[in-house]
Amino acid sequence: MPVDTHKLKQHMWDKLEKGPFLMVGLADGRSHSEPLTAQLDKDQVDTIWFFIGKNNRLATGGPAMAQFVSKGQDFFACLSGNVTVDNDPAMIDKLWSKTVEAWFPGGKNDPNLALLRFDIDDAELWETDMSLSGKLKMLFGGTIEGSEEGSHAVVPNTVV
């Protein structure tokens, strides 16, 4: 059965809107990931934006990985792609909020402000919306069958 990538994207975006925090790090084998708040643009579902300081370790750009756990801990995503600083004034205006302003007292012209663009190449998604019978087996013991455990999808590059 073919994967409905549009439906998967929308589902992930719905989860991100409810809890927009991801762990993001450069895929260089030595940098640690750090928590960042996603800024979502419905017009660009293959891109996640983050406001960071210019001195942030991610500002150097390059291949990156991001991990996401939904607020309800029932949806997990591992995203790979590339990060670059993209200080497009129109995008900064579009994504700006009072929450972001709290981190950058100089506003949109704060000298430390950088808008990080994360272009998603591919993703692996898991959903643990276990069936009622699977949840009961977890509580009272028993073997969970494949049909009771949730779902998993690998979304190849250029389709997330």
N, CA, C and O atoms as a GROMACS GRO file, in nm:
protein
  640
    1MET      N    1   0.085  -0.118   0.000
    1MET     CA    2   0.000   0.000   0.000
    1MET      C    3   0.089   0.125   0.000
    1MET      O    4   0.176   0.137   0.086
    2PRO      N    5   0.070   0.217  -0.095
    2PRO     CA    6   0.156   0.335  -0.103
    2PRO      C    7   0.136   0.429   0.018
    2PRO      O    8   0.027   0.437   0.074
    3VAL      N    9   0.243   0.498   0.055
    3VAL     CA   10   0.240   0.591   0.166
    3VAL      C   11   0.178   0.723   0.119
    3VAL      O   12   0.219   0.777   0.016
    4ASP      N   13   0.082   0.774   0.194
    4ASP     CA   14   0.021   0.903   0.163
    4ASP      C   15   0.107   1.011   0.230
    4ASP      O   16   0.083   1.047   0.345
    5THR      N   17   0.207   1.061   0.156
    5THR     CA   18   0.303   1.154   0.216
    5THR      C   19   0.237   1.285   0.259
    5THR      O   20   0.277   1.344   0.359
    6HIS      N   21   0.136   1.331   0.185
    6HIS     CA   22   0.066   1.454   0.225
    6HIS      C   23   0.001   1.436   0.362
    6HIS      O   24   0.008   1.525   0.447
    7LYS      N   25  -0.063   1.323   0.382
    7LYS     CA   26  -0.128   1.295   0.510
    7LYS      C   27  -0.025   1.285   0.622
    7LYS      O   28  -0.049   1.335   0.732
    8LEU      N   29   0.089   1.221   0.595
    8LEU     CA   30   0.194   1.211   0.696
    8LEU      C   31   0.249   1.348   0.733
    8LEU      O   32   0.270   1.377   0.851
    9LYS      N   33   0.273   1.434   0.634
    9LYS     CA   34   0.322   1.569   0.660
    9LYS      C   35   0.224   1.647   0.746
    9LYS      O   36   0.263   1.710   0.844
   10GLN      N   37   0.098   1.641   0.710
   10GLN     CA   38  -0.003   1.715   0.784
   10GLN      C   39  -0.012   1.664   0.928
   10GLN      O   40  -0.026   1.744   1.021
   11HIS      N   41  -0.005   1.533   0.946
   11HIS     CA   42  -0.013   1.475   1.079
   11HIS      C   43   0.106   1.521   1.164
   11HIS      O   44   0.089   1.557   1.281
   12MET      N   45   0.225   1.520   1.106
   12MET     CA   46   0.342   1.567   1.180
   12MET      C   47   0.330   1.715   1.214
   12MET      O   48   0.364   1.756   1.325
   13TRP      N   49   0.282   1.795   1.120
   13TRP     CA   50   0.264   1.939   1.145
   13TRP      C   51   0.163   1.962   1.257
   13TRP      O   52   0.183   2.050   1.341
   14ASP      N   53   0.055   1.885   1.260
   14ASP     CA   54  -0.045   1.896   1.366
   14ASP      C   55   0.020   1.868   1.502
   14ASP      O   56  -0.007   1.939   1.600
   15LYS      N   57   0.103   1.766   1.508
   15LYS     CA   58   0.172   1.731   1.633
   15LYS      C   59   0.270   1.842   1.672
   15LYS      O   60   0.278   1.877   1.790
   16LEU      N   61   0.344   1.897   1.576
   16LEU     CA   62   0.440   2.004   1.604
   16LEU      C   63   0.371   2.132   1.653
   16LEU      O   64   0.426   2.203   1.737
   17GLU      N   65   0.253   2.160   1.603
   17GLU     CA   66   0.181   2.279   1.648
   17GLU      C   67   0.143   2.270   1.795
   17GLU      O   68   0.136   2.372   1.863
   18LYS      N   69   0.118   2.150   1.844
   18LYS     CA   70   0.078   2.130   1.983
   18LYS      C   71   0.197   2.129   2.080
   18LYS      O   72   0.181   2.158   2.198
   19GLY      N   73   0.313   2.096   2.030
   19GLY     CA   74   0.435   2.093   2.111
   19GLY      C   75   0.553   2.114   2.020
   19GLY      O   76   0.611   2.016   1.971
   20PRO      N   77   0.593   2.239   1.994
   20PRO     CA   78   0.687   2.271   1.885
   20PRO      C   79   0.835   2.256   1.919
   20PRO      O   80   0.918   2.327   1.861
   21PHE      N   81   0.871   2.168   2.010
   21PHE     CA   82   1.010   2.159   2.052
   21PHE      C   83   1.078   2.038   1.989
   21PHE      O   84   1.026   1.926   1.993
   22LEU      N   85   1.195   2.062   1.930
   22LEU     CA   86   1.275   1.956   1.870
   22LEU      C   87   1.416   1.963   1.925
   22LEU      O   88   1.462   2.068   1.969
   23MET      N   89   1.484   1.849   1.924
   23MET     CA   90   1.627   1.846   1.952
   23MET      C   91   1.696   1.850   1.817
   23MET      O   92   1.671   1.765   1.732
   24VAL      N   93   1.782   1.949   1.796
   24VAL     CA   94   1.846   1.969   1.665
   24VAL      C   95   1.998   1.974   1.685
   24VAL      O   96   2.047   2.039   1.777
   25GLY      N   97   2.069   1.904   1.598
   25GLY     CA   98   2.215   1.907   1.604
   25GLY      C   99   2.276   1.884   1.468
   25GLY      O  100   2.215   1.825   1.380
   26LEU      N  101   2.398   1.931   1.454
   26LEU     CA  102   2.473   1.907   1.331
   26LEU      C  103   2.510   1.759   1.325
   26LEU      O  104   2.543   1.699   1.427
   27ALA      N  105   2.504   1.702   1.208
   27ALA     CA  106   2.537   1.560   1.189
   27ALA      C  107   2.686   1.546   1.159
   27ALA      O  108   2.725   1.487   1.058
   28ASP      N  109   2.768   1.601   1.248
   28ASP     CA  110   2.912   1.598   1.227
   28ASP      C  111   2.982   1.496   1.316
   28ASP      O  112   3.104   1.484   1.312
   29GLY      N  113   2.906   1.421   1.395
   29GLY     CA  114   2.962   1.318   1.478
   29GLY      C  115   3.024   1.366   1.608
   29GLY      O  116   3.075   1.284   1.686
   30ARG      N  117   3.022   1.496   1.635
   30ARG     CA  118   3.081   1.545   1.759
   30ARG      C  119   2.997   1.652   1.828
   30ARG      O  120   3.022   1.683   1.945
   31SER      N  121   2.900   1.709   1.762
   31SER     CA  122   2.817   1.814   1.821
   31SER      C  123   2.695   1.755   1.890
   31SER      O  124   2.634   1.661   1.840
   32HIS      N  125   2.662   1.810   2.004
   32HIS     CA  126   2.542   1.769   2.075
   32HIS      C  127   2.421   1.841   2.016
   32HIS      O  128   2.432   1.951   1.961
   33SER      N  129   2.308   1.777   2.027
   33SER     CA  130   2.182   1.841   1.987
   33SER      C  131   2.136   1.934   2.098
   33SER      O  132   2.178   1.920   2.213
   34GLU      N  133   2.050   2.027   2.062
   34GLU     CA  134   1.995   2.119   2.161
   34GLU      C  135   1.848   2.144   2.132
   34GLU      O  136   1.804   2.133   2.017
   35PRO      N  137   1.770   2.178   2.236
   35PRO     CA  138   1.628   2.201   2.213
   35PRO      C  139   1.604   2.337   2.147
   35PRO      O  140   1.659   2.439   2.187
   36LEU      N  141   1.520   2.335   2.044
   36LEU     CA  142   1.481   2.458   1.974
   36LEU      C  143   1.331   2.456   1.952
   36LEU      O  144   1.270   2.350   1.944
   37THR      N  145   1.274   2.574   1.942
   37THR     CA  146   1.131   2.589   1.916
   37THR      C  147   1.108   2.606   1.767
   37THR      O  148   1.158   2.699   1.706
   38ALA      N  149   1.031   2.515   1.710
   38ALA     CA  150   1.001   2.519   1.567
   38ALA      C  151   0.909   2.635   1.534
   38ALA      O  152   0.814   2.665   1.607
   39GLN      N  153   0.940   2.700   1.424
   39GLN     CA  154   0.853   2.802   1.366
   39GLN      C  155   0.802   2.742   1.236
   39GLN      O  156   0.880   2.714   1.145
   40LEU      N  157   0.672   2.721   1.228
   40LEU     CA  158   0.616   2.649   1.114
   40LEU      C  159   0.553   2.744   1.013
   40LEU      O  160   0.484   2.839   1.049
   41ASP      N  161   0.578   2.716   0.888
   41ASP     CA  162   0.518   2.789   0.778
   41ASP      C  163   0.443   2.688   0.693
   41ASP      O  164   0.504   2.606   0.625
   42LYS      N  165   0.312   2.693   0.696
   42LYS     CA  166   0.228   2.596   0.624
   42LYS      C  167   0.256   2.596   0.473
   42LYS      O  168   0.225   2.499   0.404
   43ASP      N  169   0.314   2.705   0.423
   43ASP     CA  170   0.346   2.712   0.281
   43ASP      C  171   0.475   2.635   0.246
   43ASP      O  172   0.504   2.613   0.128
   44GLN      N  173   0.549   2.595   0.347
   44GLN     CA  174   0.677   2.526   0.324
   44GLN      C  175   0.685   2.404   0.416
   44GLN      O  176   0.758   2.406   0.515
   45VAL      N  177   0.611   2.300   0.385
   45VAL     CA  178   0.604   2.185   0.475
   45VAL      C  179   0.729   2.098   0.475
   45VAL      O  180   0.738   2.004   0.554
   46ASP      N  181   0.825   2.126   0.390
   46ASP     CA  182   0.951   2.053   0.390
   46ASP      C  183   1.061   2.130   0.462
   46ASP      O  184   1.178   2.093   0.456
   47THR      N  185   1.022   2.239   0.530
   47THR     CA  186   1.118   2.326   0.597
   47THR      C  187   1.066   2.362   0.735
   47THR      O  188   0.948   2.393   0.753
   48ILE      N  189   1.155   2.358   0.833
   48ILE     CA  190   1.124   2.404   0.969
   48ILE      C  191   1.221   2.518   0.999
   48ILE      O  192   1.339   2.510   0.965
   49TRP      N  193   1.170   2.621   1.062
   49TRP     CA  194   1.249   2.740   1.091
   49TRP      C  195   1.271   2.752   1.241
   49TRP      O  196   1.187   2.707   1.320
   50PHE      N  197   1.384   2.812   1.281
   50PHE     CA  198   1.415   2.835   1.421
   50PHE      C  199   1.483   2.970   1.435
   50PHE      O  200   1.570   3.004   1.354
   51PHE      N  201   1.445   3.047   1.535
   51PHE     CA  202   1.520   3.168   1.567
   51PHE      C  203   1.630   3.127   1.664
   51PHE      O  204   1.604   3.063   1.766
   52ILE      N  205   1.755   3.164   1.631
   52ILE     CA  206   1.871   3.133   1.714
   52ILE      C  207   1.958   3.256   1.726
   52ILE      O  208   1.939   3.355   1.654
   53GLY      N  209   2.054   3.251   1.816
   53GLY     CA  210   2.155   3.355   1.824
   53GLY      C  211   2.263   3.330   1.720
   53GLY      O  212   2.290   3.215   1.685
   54LYS      N  213   2.323   3.435   1.671
   54LYS     CA  214   2.428   3.420   1.569
   54LYS      C  215   2.546   3.338   1.618
   54LYS      O  216   2.620   3.280   1.538
   55ASN      N  217   2.565   3.333   1.750
   55ASN     CA  218   2.676   3.257   1.807
   55ASN      C  219   2.636   3.112   1.837
   55ASN      O  220   2.716   3.037   1.893
   56ASN      N  221   2.517   3.070   1.802
   56ASN     CA  222   2.472   2.933   1.823
   56ASN      C  223   2.554   2.838   1.738
   56ASN      O  224   2.590   2.870   1.624
   57ARG      N  225   2.585   2.720   1.792
   57ARG     CA  226   2.668   2.621   1.719
   57ARG      C  227   2.606   2.579   1.587
   57ARG      O  228   2.679   2.536   1.497
   58LEU      N  229   2.474   2.590   1.571
   58LEU     CA  230   2.408   2.552   1.446
   58LEU      C  231   2.423   2.656   1.336
   58LEU      O  232   2.398   2.628   1.219
   59ALA      N  233   2.462   2.778   1.374
   59ALA     CA  234   2.473   2.888   1.278
   59ALA      C  235   2.579   2.860   1.171
   59ALA      O  236   2.577   2.924   1.065
   60THR      N  237   2.671   2.768   1.197
   60THR     CA  238   2.772   2.735   1.095
   60THR      C  239   2.710   2.660   0.978
   60THR      O  240   2.767   2.657   0.869
   61GLY      N  241   2.593   2.600   1.001
   61GLY     CA  242   2.522   2.529   0.895
   61GLY      C  243   2.582   2.394   0.865
   61GLY      O  244   2.687   2.356   0.916
   62GLY      N  245   2.511   2.320   0.777
   62GLY     CA  246   2.558   2.190   0.733
   62GLY      C  247   2.455   2.081   0.755
   62GLY      O  248   2.342   2.110   0.796
   63PRO      N  249   2.493   1.957   0.729
   63PRO     CA  250   2.401   1.845   0.751
   63PRO      C  251   2.359   1.839   0.897
   63PRO      O  252   2.440   1.860   0.987
   64ALA      N  253   2.231   1.810   0.920
   64ALA     CA  254   2.178   1.812   1.056
   64ALA      C  255   2.073   1.703   1.075
   64ALA      O  256   2.018   1.648   0.979
   65MET      N  257   2.047   1.675   1.201
   65MET     CA  258   1.942   1.581   1.241
   65MET      C  259   1.855   1.650   1.344
   65MET      O  260   1.903   1.731   1.424
   66ALA      N  261   1.726   1.618   1.341
   66ALA     CA  262   1.633   1.670   1.442
   66ALA      C  263   1.547   1.554   1.491
   66ALA      O  264   1.504   1.469   1.413
   67GLN      N  265   1.522   1.552   1.621
   67GLN     CA  266   1.436   1.452   1.680
   67GLN      C  267   1.318   1.521   1.747
   67GLN      O  268   1.332   1.626   1.810
   68PHE      N  269   1.202   1.460   1.732
   68PHE     CA  270   1.079   1.517   1.784
   68PHE      C  271   1.001   1.410   1.858
   68PHE      O  272   0.986   1.298   1.811
   69VAL      N  273   0.950   1.446   1.977
   69VAL     CA  274   0.858   1.363   2.053
   69VAL      C  275   0.736   1.450   2.080
   69VAL      O  276   0.749   1.559   2.136
   70SER      N  277   0.619   1.403   2.040
   70SER     CA  278   0.498   1.484   2.056
   70SER      C  279   0.465   1.505   2.204
   70SER      O  280   0.512   1.432   2.292
   71LYS      N  281   0.385   1.606   2.228
   71LYS     CA  282   0.344   1.642   2.363
   71LYS      C  283   0.282   1.523   2.436
   71LYS      O  284   0.306   1.505   2.555
   72GLY      N  285   0.204   1.443   2.367
   72GLY     CA  286   0.140   1.326   2.427
   72GLY      C  287   0.227   1.202   2.427
   72GLY      O  288   0.182   1.096   2.470
   73GLN      N  289   0.350   1.213   2.378
   73GLN     CA  290   0.446   1.103   2.368
   73GLN      C  291   0.387   0.983   2.292
   73GLN      O  292   0.411   0.868   2.327
   74ASP      N  293   0.310   1.015   2.188
   74ASP     CA  294   0.252   0.909   2.105
   74ASP      C  295   0.298   0.917   1.960
   74ASP      O  296   0.255   0.839   1.876
   75PHE      N  297   0.388   1.014   1.931
   75PHE     CA  298   0.437   1.034   1.796
   75PHE      C  299   0.584   1.073   1.805
   75PHE      O  300   0.621   1.161   1.884
   76PHE      N  301   0.668   1.008   1.725
   76PHE     CA  302   0.812   1.032   1.726
   76PHE      C  303   0.858   1.052   1.582
   76PHE      O  304   0.809   0.988   1.490
   77ALA      N  305   0.955   1.142   1.565
   77ALA     CA  306   1.010   1.166   1.432
   77ALA      C  307   1.160   1.189   1.441
   77ALA      O  308   1.209   1.254   1.534
   78CYS      N  309   1.231   1.137   1.344
   78CYS     CA  310   1.374   1.166   1.328
   78CYS      C  311   1.388   1.221   1.186
   78CYS      O  312   1.357   1.154   1.088
   79LEU      N  313   1.435   1.343   1.177
   79LEU     CA  314   1.444   1.414   1.050
   79LEU      C  315   1.590   1.438   1.015
   79LEU      O  316   1.670   1.472   1.102
   80SER      N  317   1.625   1.421   0.890
   80SER     CA  318   1.760   1.456   0.847
   80SER      C  319   1.749   1.558   0.734
   80SER      O  320   1.654   1.557   0.657
   81GLY      N  321   1.848   1.643   0.727
   81GLY     CA  322   1.848   1.746   0.624
   81GLY      C  323   1.967   1.836   0.639
   81GLY      O  324   2.076   1.793   0.678
   82ASN      N  325   1.947   1.962   0.607
   82ASN     CA  326   2.054   2.060   0.608
   82ASN      C  327   2.005   2.188   0.673
   82ASN      O  328   1.893   2.232   0.649
   83VAL      N  329   2.091   2.250   0.757
   83VAL     CA  330   2.057   2.377   0.819
   83VAL      C  331   2.144   2.488   0.761
   83VAL      O  332   2.263   2.468   0.735
   84THR      N  333   2.083   2.603   0.741
   84THR     CA  334   2.154   2.723   0.695
   84THR      C  335   2.089   2.844   0.760
   84THR      O  336   1.969   2.844   0.788
   85VAL      N  337   2.166   2.947   0.782
   85VAL     CA  338   2.110   3.073   0.828
   85VAL      C  339   2.051   3.143   0.706
   85VAL      O  340   2.118   3.160   0.604
   86ASP      N  341   1.925   3.183   0.717
   86ASP     CA  342   1.854   3.249   0.608
   86ASP      C  343   1.777   3.367   0.668
   86ASP      O  344   1.661   3.353   0.706
   87ASN      N  345   1.842   3.481   0.676
   87ASN     CA  346   1.783   3.597   0.740
   87ASN      C  347   1.695   3.678   0.645
   87ASN      O  348   1.705   3.801   0.639
   88ASP      N  349   1.610   3.610   0.573
   88ASP     CA  350   1.517   3.676   0.482
   88ASP      C  351   1.421   3.762   0.565
   88ASP      O  352   1.345   3.708   0.646
   89PRO      N  353   1.424   3.895   0.547
   89PRO     CA  354   1.338   3.984   0.628
   89PRO      C  355   1.189   3.949   0.617
   89PRO      O  356   1.116   3.961   0.716
   90ALA      N  357   1.143   3.907   0.500
   90ALA     CA  358   1.001   3.871   0.484
   90ALA      C  359   0.967   3.749   0.569
   90ALA      O  360   0.858   3.742   0.627
   91MET      N  361   1.057   3.651   0.576
   91MET     CA  362   1.032   3.531   0.656
   91MET      C  363   1.040   3.564   0.805
   91MET      O  364   0.961   3.513   0.884
   92ILE      N  365   1.134   3.649   0.844
   92ILE     CA  366   1.142   3.691   0.984
   92ILE      C  367   1.012   3.758   1.023
   92ILE      O  368   0.957   3.728   1.130
   93ASP      N  369   0.959   3.848   0.940
   93ASP     CA  370   0.830   3.913   0.968
   93ASP      C  371   0.718   3.810   0.980
   93ASP      O  372   0.635   3.819   1.071
   94LYS      N  373   0.715   3.714   0.890
   94LYS     CA  374   0.608   3.615   0.888
   94LYS      C  375   0.608   3.528   1.013
   94LYS      O  376   0.501   3.493   1.064
   95LEU      N  377   0.725   3.493   1.064
   95LEU     CA  378   0.736   3.401   1.177
   95LEU      C  379   0.747   3.470   1.312
   95LEU      O  380   0.738   3.404   1.416
   96TRP      N  381   0.766   3.601   1.313
   96TRP     CA  382   0.789   3.675   1.437
   96TRP      C  383   0.668   3.666   1.529
   96TRP      O  384   0.554   3.666   1.485
   97SER      N  385   0.697   3.660   1.660
   97SER     CA  386   0.590   3.656   1.761
   97SER      C  387   0.641   3.720   1.890
   97SER      O  388   0.760   3.749   1.904
   98LYS      N  389   0.551   3.742   1.982
   98LYS     CA  390   0.589   3.797   2.114
   98LYS      C  391   0.682   3.701   2.187
   98LYS      O  392   0.772   3.744   2.260
   99THR      N  393   0.662   3.572   2.168
   99THR     CA  394   0.748   3.472   2.231
   99THR      C  395   0.891   3.485   2.180
   99THR      O  396   0.985   3.480   2.259
  100VAL      N  397   0.909   3.503   2.050
  100VAL     CA  398   1.043   3.519   1.993
  100VAL      C  399   1.104   3.650   2.042
  100VAL      O  400   1.222   3.656   2.075
  101GLU      N  401   1.022   3.754   2.048
  101GLU     CA  402   1.070   3.885   2.091
  101GLU      C  403   1.127   3.880   2.234
  101GLU      O  404   1.218   3.955   2.267
  102ALA      N  405   1.073   3.791   2.317
  102ALA     CA  406   1.123   3.777   2.454
  102ALA      C  407   1.269   3.733   2.456
  102ALA      O  408   1.342   3.765   2.550
  103TRP      N  409   1.311   3.659   2.354
  103TRP     CA  410   1.449   3.611   2.346
  103TRP      C  411   1.542   3.711   2.280
  103TRP      O  412   1.664   3.706   2.300
  104PHE      N  413   1.486   3.802   2.202
  104PHE     CA  414   1.568   3.899   2.128
  104PHE      C  415   1.518   4.040   2.159
  104PHE      O  416   1.433   4.093   2.088
  105PRO      N  417   1.570   4.100   2.266
  105PRO     CA  418   1.521   4.231   2.312
  105PRO      C  419   1.535   4.343   2.209
  105PRO      O  420   1.465   4.443   2.216
  106GLY      N  421   1.625   4.326   2.113
  106GLY     CA  422   1.642   4.426   2.008
  106GLY      C  423   1.541   4.410   1.895
  106GLY      O  424   1.549   4.479   1.794
  107GLY      N  425   1.446   4.317   1.913
  107GLY     CA  426   1.343   4.295   1.812
  107GLY      C  427   1.400   4.232   1.685
  107GLY      O  428   1.502   4.164   1.688
  108LYS      N  429   1.332   4.257   1.577
  108LYS     CA  430   1.371   4.198   1.448
  108LYS      C  431   1.506   4.247   1.399
  108LYS      O  432   1.567   4.187   1.310
  109ASN      N  433   1.554   4.356   1.457
  109ASN     CA  434   1.685   4.411   1.419
  109ASN      C  435   1.792   4.380   1.523
  109ASN      O  436   1.900   4.438   1.519
  110ASP      N  437   1.763   4.288   1.616
  110ASP     CA  438   1.860   4.251   1.718
  110ASP      C  439   1.988   4.204   1.649
  110ASP      O  440   1.982   4.119   1.560
  111PRO      N  441   2.104   4.256   1.689
  111PRO     CA  442   2.228   4.218   1.621
  111PRO      C  443   2.265   4.070   1.637
  111PRO      O  444   2.348   4.019   1.561
  112ASN      N  445   2.206   4.002   1.735
  112ASN     CA  446   2.237   3.860   1.756
  112ASN      C  447   2.135   3.768   1.689
  112ASN      O  448   2.150   3.646   1.696
  113LEU      N  449   2.033   3.821   1.626
  113LEU     CA  450   1.926   3.740   1.567
  113LEU      C  451   1.970   3.669   1.439
  113LEU      O  452   2.031   3.729   1.350
  114ALA      N  453   1.939   3.541   1.434
  114ALA     CA  454   1.961   3.463   1.311
  114ALA      C  455   1.840   3.371   1.293
  114ALA      O  456   1.790   3.314   1.389
  115LEU      N  457   1.794   3.358   1.171
  115LEU     CA  458   1.685   3.268   1.138
  115LEU      C  459   1.746   3.145   1.072
  115LEU      O  460   1.804   3.152   0.964
  116LEU      N  461   1.730   3.031   1.140
  116LEU     CA  462   1.787   2.906   1.092
  116LEU      C  463   1.681   2.831   1.012
  116LEU      O  464   1.568   2.811   1.057
  117ARG      N  465   1.720   2.790   0.894
  117ARG     CA  466   1.633   2.716   0.804
  117ARG      C  467   1.677   2.569   0.803
  117ARG      O  468   1.793   2.539   0.774
  118PHE      N  469   1.584   2.479   0.834
  118PHE     CA  470   1.613   2.335   0.832
  118PHE      C  471   1.534   2.275   0.717
  118PHE      O  472   1.412   2.259   0.726
  119ASP      N  473   1.604   2.242   0.608
  119ASP     CA  474   1.541   2.179   0.492
  119ASP      C  475   1.545   2.028   0.513
  119ASP      O  476   1.652   1.969   0.521
  120ILE      N  477   1.428   1.967   0.521
  120ILE     CA  478   1.417   1.824   0.550
  120ILE      C  479   1.442   1.744   0.422
  120ILE      O  480   1.377   1.767   0.320
  121ASP      N  481   1.536   1.651   0.430
  121ASP     CA  482   1.562   1.561   0.318
  121ASP      C  483   1.481   1.433   0.330
  121ASP      O  484   1.419   1.388   0.233
  122ASP      N  485   1.481   1.374   0.449
  122ASP     CA  486   1.402   1.253   0.472
  122ASP      C  487   1.368   1.241   0.620
  122ASP      O  488   1.422   1.313   0.704
  123ALA      N  489   1.278   1.149   0.649
  123ALA     CA  490   1.230   1.135   0.786
  123ALA      C  491   1.191   0.991   0.814
  123ALA      O  492   1.160   0.914   0.723
  124GLU      N  493   1.193   0.958   0.941
  124GLU     CA  494   1.140   0.831   0.988
  124GLU      C  495   1.042   0.865   1.100
  124GLU      O  496   1.077   0.937   1.194
  125LEU      N  497   0.921   0.814   1.089
  125LEU     CA  498   0.813   0.850   1.181
  125LEU      C  499   0.757   0.726   1.249
  125LEU      O  500   0.743   0.620   1.187
  126TRP      N  501   0.724   0.740   1.376
  126TRP     CA  502   0.661   0.633   1.451
  126TRP      C  503   0.540   0.689   1.525
  126TRP      O  504   0.545   0.800   1.579
  127GLU      N  505   0.434   0.614   1.527
  127GLU     CA  506   0.316   0.651   1.604
  127GLU      C  507   0.280   0.534   1.694
  127GLU      O  508   0.269   0.421   1.648
  128THR      N  509   0.262   0.562   1.821
  128THR     CA  510   0.236   0.456   1.918
  128THR      C  511   0.091   0.461   1.967
  128THR      O  512   0.064   0.439   2.085
  129ASP      N  513   0.002   0.490   1.877
  129ASP     CA  514  -0.140   0.492   1.912
  129ASP      C  515  -0.186   0.346   1.919
  129ASP      O  516  -0.253   0.295   1.830
  130MET      N  517  -0.148   0.284   2.028
  130MET     CA  518  -0.174   0.142   2.046
  130MET      C  519  -0.323   0.115   2.064
  130MET      O  520  -0.396   0.197   2.121
  131SER      N  521  -0.367   0.003   2.014
  131SER     CA  522  -0.507  -0.035   2.028
  131SER      C  523  -0.540  -0.060   2.175
  131SER      O  524  -0.450  -0.078   2.257
  132LEU      N  525  -0.668  -0.061   2.207
  132LEU     CA  526  -0.714  -0.086   2.343
  132LEU      C  527  -0.665  -0.222   2.391
  132LEU      O  528  -0.621  -0.235   2.505
  133SER      N  529  -0.673  -0.324   2.306
  133SER     CA  530  -0.629  -0.458   2.349
  133SER      C  531  -0.479  -0.459   2.377
  133SER      O  532  -0.434  -0.527   2.469
  134GLY      N  533  -0.401  -0.382   2.298
  134GLY     CA  534  -0.257  -0.373   2.323
  134GLY      C  535  -0.229  -0.304   2.455
  134GLY      O  536  -0.140  -0.348   2.529
  135LYS      N  537  -0.303  -0.197   2.487
  135LYS     CA  538  -0.284  -0.126   2.615
  135LYS      C  539  -0.319  -0.217   2.732
  135LYS      O  540  -0.249  -0.216   2.833
  136LEU      N  541  -0.427  -0.295   2.720
  136LEU     CA  542  -0.465  -0.387   2.826
  136LEU      C  543  -0.358  -0.493   2.847
  136LEU      O  544  -0.327  -0.529   2.961
  137LYS      N  545  -0.302  -0.544   2.740
  137LYS     CA  546  -0.196  -0.644   2.752
  137LYS      C  547  -0.073  -0.585   2.822
  137LYS      O  548  -0.006  -0.654   2.899
  138MET      N  549  -0.043  -0.457   2.795
  138MET     CA  550   0.069  -0.394   2.864
  138MET      C  551   0.043  -0.385   3.013
  138MET      O  552   0.133  -0.408   3.094
  139LEU      N  553  -0.081  -0.352   3.051
  139LEU     CA  554  -0.116  -0.338   3.192
  139LEU      C  555  -0.117  -0.473   3.265
  139LEU      O  556  -0.068  -0.483   3.377
  140PHE      N  557  -0.173  -0.574   3.201
  140PHE     CA  558  -0.197  -0.701   3.269
  140PHE      C  559  -0.109  -0.815   3.219
  140PHE      O  560  -0.127  -0.929   3.262
  141GLY      N  561  -0.017  -0.788   3.132
  141GLY     CA  562   0.072  -0.892   3.079
  141GLY      C  563   0.014  -0.954   2.953
  141GLY      O  564  -0.107  -0.956   2.934
  142GLY      N  565   0.099  -1.002   2.870
  142GLY     CA  566   0.056  -1.063   2.745
  142GLY      C  567   0.145  -1.016   2.632
  142GLY      O  568   0.219  -0.919   2.645
  143THR      N  569   0.136  -1.085   2.522
  143THR     CA  570   0.216  -1.053   2.404
  143THR      C  571   0.138  -0.959   2.314
  143THR      O  572   0.023  -0.986   2.279
  144ILE      N  573   0.200  -0.848   2.278
  144ILE     CA  574   0.136  -0.750   2.191
  144ILE      C  575   0.157  -0.793   2.046
  144ILE      O  576   0.270  -0.816   2.004
  145GLU      N  577   0.050  -0.804   1.972
  145GLU     CA  578   0.054  -0.842   1.831
  145GLU      C  579   0.087  -0.720   1.746
  145GLU      O  580   0.066  -0.606   1.790
  146GLY      N  581   0.138  -0.742   1.627
  146GLY     CA  582   0.173  -0.632   1.536
  146GLY      C  583   0.058  -0.538   1.508
  146GLY      O  584   0.078  -0.417   1.494
  147SER      N  585  -0.064  -0.590   1.499
  147SER     CA  586  -0.180  -0.506   1.469
  147SER      C  587  -0.220  -0.419   1.587
  147SER      O  588  -0.306  -0.332   1.573
  148GLU      N  589  -0.159  -0.440   1.704
  148GLU     CA  590  -0.196  -0.365   1.824
  148GLU      C  591  -0.093  -0.259   1.862
  148GLU      O  592  -0.112  -0.187   1.960
  149GLU      N  593   0.017  -0.248   1.787
  149GLU     CA  594   0.129  -0.170   1.837
  149GLU      C  595   0.147  -0.030   1.780
  149GLU      O  596   0.232   0.042   1.832
  150GLY      N  597   0.075   0.014   1.681
  150GLY     CA  598   0.096   0.146   1.624
  150GLY      C  599   0.151   0.136   1.484
  150GLY      O  600   0.136   0.034   1.418
  151SER      N  601   0.217   0.244   1.436
  151SER     CA  602   0.265   0.244   1.298
  151SER      C  603   0.403   0.305   1.287
  151SER      O  604   0.450   0.375   1.377
  152HIS      N  605   0.467   0.278   1.174
  152HIS     CA  606   0.602   0.326   1.146
  152HIS      C  607   0.610   0.356   0.996
  152HIS      O  608   0.561   0.279   0.914
  153ALA      N  609   0.672   0.469   0.962
  153ALA     CA  610   0.686   0.504   0.821
  153ALA      C  611   0.824   0.563   0.794
  153ALA      O  612   0.875   0.643   0.873
  154VAL      N  613   0.883   0.523   0.685
  154VAL     CA  614   1.008   0.583   0.638
  154VAL      C  615   0.968   0.667   0.517
  154VAL      O  616   0.911   0.618   0.420
  155VAL      N  617   1.001   0.796   0.526
  155VAL     CA  618   0.963   0.888   0.419
  155VAL      C  619   1.091   0.932   0.350
  155VAL      O  620   1.171   1.007   0.406
  156PRO      N  621   1.112   0.885   0.225
  156PRO     CA  622   1.237   0.916   0.154
  156PRO      C  623   1.251   1.064   0.123
  156PRO      O  624   1.154   1.141   0.130
  157ASN      N  625   1.374   1.103   0.088
  157ASN     CA  626   1.401   1.244   0.066
  157ASN      C  627   1.311   1.305  -0.042
  157ASN      O  628   1.262   1.238  -0.132
  158THR      N  629   1.294   1.433  -0.026
  158THR     CA  630   1.213   1.520  -0.113
  158THR      C  631   1.063   1.492  -0.104
  158THR      O  632   0.988   1.543  -0.187
  159VAL      N  633   1.019   1.413  -0.008
  159VAL     CA  634   0.874   1.395   0.005
  159VAL      C  635   0.823   1.426   0.144
  159VAL      O  636   0.704   1.408   0.169
  160VAL      N  637   0.905   1.472   0.236
  160VAL     CA  638   0.856   1.508   0.369
  160VAL      C  639   0.799   1.647   0.362
  160VAL      O  640   0.751   1.699   0.463
   0.00000   0.00000   0.00000
